[in-house]
């Protein structure tokens, strides 16, 4: 009897370490990556982006703020380990020199130009299973909950960063994501990030983040001063549309 009680107490103690109470911010179940924004990290369980879990970034139509939000953390990850970042279905051509200026080298970036929903899902899942890949960014405007759950399980099994970009209209849809953020243009040059879902109490107000966009503008201005067109893309990333129209950093600078 005493042995049985002792065993039960140990089991309860083990559960107590992992049980999350809804009125408090949960601890991350595994490793986290600091986002680069102290205010955002303070609102995220564990203090950063969770590895091995699905994170959803929702945005209003015609807004693409994912790079502004994710780049500081991705660059910090790249500095700490030799890793690759895979882009699946990115709507804009990656501007290699600008990303390299932040610390994300071209050799660490793989852009998969796939359009069909099925192709994007398959590509994202396969990328998560690759040993050299540390982070996958997938643009999935139309996706089912069961498909998202499959990606979440793949990220969980491999311990990888997984960010899925979706429209703001999907905020009322069910999702297995452990973290859902609504990202919008804030006042001035900052971002307004609303935490829609996390393991913790609701966040009633949007977080105002300084996105350091001035650094992008400075880089682009310097490139133009050297007579280097900002719409020149390295051979590794050929543009599939009119030059200068869809490079992610050009879009950011134009919005300043």
C-alpha positions, 0 to 999 in steps of 0.5 A: 500500500505504501509503495503504491501511494509513493508511486501515485505521488511521484506520478502526480508530481510529474504531471504537476510540472507539465500541467498548464493552468489557463490563468497563467502563461504556460512554460514552453514544452521544449526549446524556444528561439527568441523572436528578437522583440522583448515585448513579444517574447514576454507574451510568448510561452517560454519567451520565444518562438517554439521549436517543434510546433506550428505557428500561424501568422495571419495578415489582412489582404495585401499586407506581408509583414512576415519578414519584418517579424521573423527575420531577427529570430531567423538570423539569430538562429543562423548565427548559432548553428549551420541551418537552412531556411526553406520558403514554400510558396513565398509571394515575393522574390527573396532579395538576397543582398538585403537578407545577407546584410541582416545575417541570413546568407544565401547559402542558408536560404532555399526558395521553393516556387510551388503554386498548388496547395497540394504541392506546397503542403507536400514540399513543406512536410518534406522540408521539415524532415530534412536534417539540414533544415531548421525553419520552414516558412510556408504560405498557405492561403487555403488549407484544411485543419487536418492538413495543418495538423499533419504539418504540426506533427511533422514539425513536432517530430523533427523539432523544427521551426514552422511558420504558416502564413494565412489570411486574416479571414482564417482567424475564426477557423479551427487550427492545431497551431499552438500560437496564432498571431494577427500581424498588421501595420502599426503606427509609424513604422512599427508593427501591431501584433495581436496574440489570438491564441497561446497557452495562457490568458487572453491578450486583450491589446495588440503589441506595438513592435519596433520592426527596425525597418529603417535598417532595410531602407538604409541598405536599399538607399546604399545599394542605389547610391552604388548604382546597384539596382535594388531589383537585381536578384542573384542567379539562385533566385530568378524573378518570375515577374516584372523586375522591381515589382515583387521583391520583399525589401522593395515592398517594405521600403516603398511602404515607408 
